[in-house]
């Protein structure tokens, strides 16, 4: 599992740096709303070095006793202006269900679109603690 330090050590282009910063700010925003993001699953064109991503496909696995999923759904849609295509998955579900959802998105995010001749990309599983908040 990657850490923020691992991500910072990568030789990222400007587009990817901007998206990582957008993700960091989104997680800070969630923390201020009483939502703790445990893990992020990042995929899509962000993880394909042969492409320049315009957005970051990401699933955020979170815990919150404050916000209802409907509010988080609205919040996540609003993040698209920052280049984030987010899905929010609560960690208080049955562990097997959380695992199934994670596996589904990992498979989805590593798929190539029809006609795409680039090499397959993987996904990044990121621990969402231990980063600078300011």
C-alpha positions as a Python dict, from the first residue, in 0.01 Angstrom:
ca = {
    (1, 'X'): (0, 0, 0),
    (2, 'X'): (139, 337, -102),
    (3, 'X'): (181, 633, 130),
    (4, 'X'): (174, 1004, 52),
    (5, 'X'): (554, 998, 70),
    (6, 'X'): (558, 729, -199),
    (7, 'X'): (338, 942, -424),
    (8, 'X'): (556, 1249, -360),
    (9, 'X'): (866, 1051, -460),
    (10, 'X'): (728, 970, -806),
    (11, 'X'): (840, 1167, -1109),
    (12, 'X'): (494, 1303, -1189),
    (13, 'X'): (410, 1539, -1472),
    (14, 'X'): (232, 1866, -1393),
    (15, 'X'): (-112, 1725, -1468),
    (16, 'X'): (-67, 1441, -1219),
    (17, 'X'): (83, 1674, -956),
    (18, 'X'): (-224, 1897, -987),
    (19, 'X'): (-456, 1597, -945),
    (20, 'X'): (-266, 1467, -640),
    (21, 'X'): (-294, 1811, -483),
    (22, 'X'): (-668, 1820, -561),
    (23, 'X'): (-707, 1482, -389),
    (24, 'X'): (-510, 1601, -85),
    (25, 'X'): (-728, 1913, -54),
    (26, 'X'): (-1046, 1706, -97),
    (27, 'X'): (-941, 1475, 188),
    (28, 'X'): (-867, 1777, 409),
    (29, 'X'): (-1213, 1913, 324),
    (30, 'X'): (-1371, 1582, 421),
    (31, 'X'): (-1181, 1577, 751),
    (32, 'X'): (-1322, 1922, 833),
    (33, 'X'): (-1673, 1781, 768),
    (34, 'X'): (-1615, 1492, 1009),
    (35, 'X'): (-1528, 1229, 749),
    (36, 'X'): (-1215, 1018, 791),
    (37, 'X'): (-1078, 880, 465),
    (38, 'X'): (-887, 561, 537),
    (39, 'X'): (-779, 450, 189),
    (40, 'X'): (-800, 576, -169),
    (41, 'X'): (-801, 350, -473),
    (42, 'X'): (-665, 547, -770),
    (43, 'X'): (-678, 426, -1128),
    (44, 'X'): (-761, 508, -1486),
    (45, 'X'): (-544, 729, -1702),
    (46, 'X'): (-368, 866, -1392),
    (47, 'X'): (-190, 529, -1363),
    (48, 'X'): (-110, 498, -1733),
    (49, 'X'): (223, 666, -1809),
    (50, 'X'): (141, 669, -2181),
    (51, 'X'): (-147, 909, -2122),
    (52, 'X'): (-190, 1259, -1986),
    (53, 'X'): (-486, 1245, -1748),
    (54, 'X'): (-752, 1513, -1737),
    (55, 'X'): (-906, 1364, -1423),
    (56, 'X'): (-833, 1118, -1146),
    (57, 'X'): (-1061, 817, -1105),
    (58, 'X'): (-1067, 745, -736),
    (59, 'X'): (-1264, 554, -473),
    (60, 'X'): (-1244, 690, -120),
    (61, 'X'): (-1310, 441, 159),
    (62, 'X'): (-1426, 643, 457),
    (63, 'X'): (-1573, 643, 807),
    (64, 'X'): (-1815, 904, 936),
    (65, 'X'): (-2073, 924, 1207),
    (66, 'X'): (-2163, 1278, 1107),
    (67, 'X'): (-2255, 1291, 738),
    (68, 'X'): (-2507, 1082, 553),
    (69, 'X'): (-2409, 916, 222),
    (70, 'X'): (-2645, 1147, 27),
    (71, 'X'): (-2450, 1453, 141),
    (72, 'X'): (-2122, 1286, 46),
    (73, 'X'): (-2259, 1194, -295),
    (74, 'X'): (-2341, 1558, -365),
    (75, 'X'): (-2001, 1666, -233),
    (76, 'X'): (-1816, 1411, -450),
    (77, 'X'): (-1997, 1526, -766),
    (78, 'X'): (-1889, 1883, -692),
    (79, 'X'): (-1523, 1770, -689),
    (80, 'X'): (-1528, 1715, -1066),
    (81, 'X'): (-1435, 2082, -1117),
    (82, 'X'): (-1103, 1994, -950),
    (83, 'X'): (-1049, 1699, -1183),
    (84, 'X'): (-1158, 1434, -934),
    (85, 'X'): (-1398, 1158, -1039),
    (86, 'X'): (-1477, 1025, -692),
    (87, 'X'): (-1678, 740, -551),
    (88, 'X'): (-1740, 727, -177),
    (89, 'X'): (-1758, 388, -3),
    (90, 'X'): (-1836, 366, 370),
    (91, 'X'): (-1613, 136, 574),
    (92, 'X'): (-1892, 49, 817),
    (93, 'X'): (-2039, -201, 570),
    (94, 'X'): (-1977, -574, 594),
    (95, 'X'): (-1606, -637, 529),
    (96, 'X'): (-1678, -876, 242),
    (97, 'X'): (-1889, -610, 70),
    (98, 'X'): (-1614, -350, 105),
    (99, 'X'): (-1367, -599, -41),
    (100, 'X'): (-1597, -680, -335),
    (101, 'X'): (-1645, -311, -412),
    (102, 'X'): (-1271, -251, -396),
    (103, 'X'): (-1203, -542, -630),
    (104, 'X'): (-1472, -424, -872),
    (105, 'X'): (-1323, -75, -898),
    (106, 'X'): (-965, -206, -916),
    (107, 'X'): (-1069, -420, -1214),
    (108, 'X'): (-1268, -137, -1373),
    (109, 'X'): (-990, 118, -1331),
    (110, 'X'): (-727, -110, -1484),
    (111, 'X'): (-930, -184, -1798),
    (112, 'X'): (-849, -25, -2130),
    (113, 'X'): (-1121, 133, -2340),
    (114, 'X'): (-1203, -28, -2676),
    (115, 'X'): (-949, 78, -2937),
    (116, 'X'): (-691, 178, -2675),
    (117, 'X'): (-357, 23, -2774),
    (118, 'X'): (-164, 146, -2470),
    (119, 'X'): (-30, -107, -2224),
    (120, 'X'): (-261, -200, -1936),
    (121, 'X'): (-235, 16, -1628),
    (122, 'X'): (-262, -82, -1267),
    (123, 'X'): (-409, 94, -968),
    (124, 'X'): (-267, 264, -661),
    (125, 'X'): (-396, 181, -314),
    (126, 'X'): (-310, 484, -102),
    (127, 'X'): (-315, 516, 277),
    (128, 'X'): (-472, 855, 339),
    (129, 'X'): (-302, 950, 662),
    (130, 'X'): (34, 1114, 717),
    (131, 'X'): (31, 1412, 483),
    (132, 'X'): (71, 1786, 525),
    (133, 'X'): (-260, 1954, 601),
    (134, 'X'): (-160, 2308, 502),
}
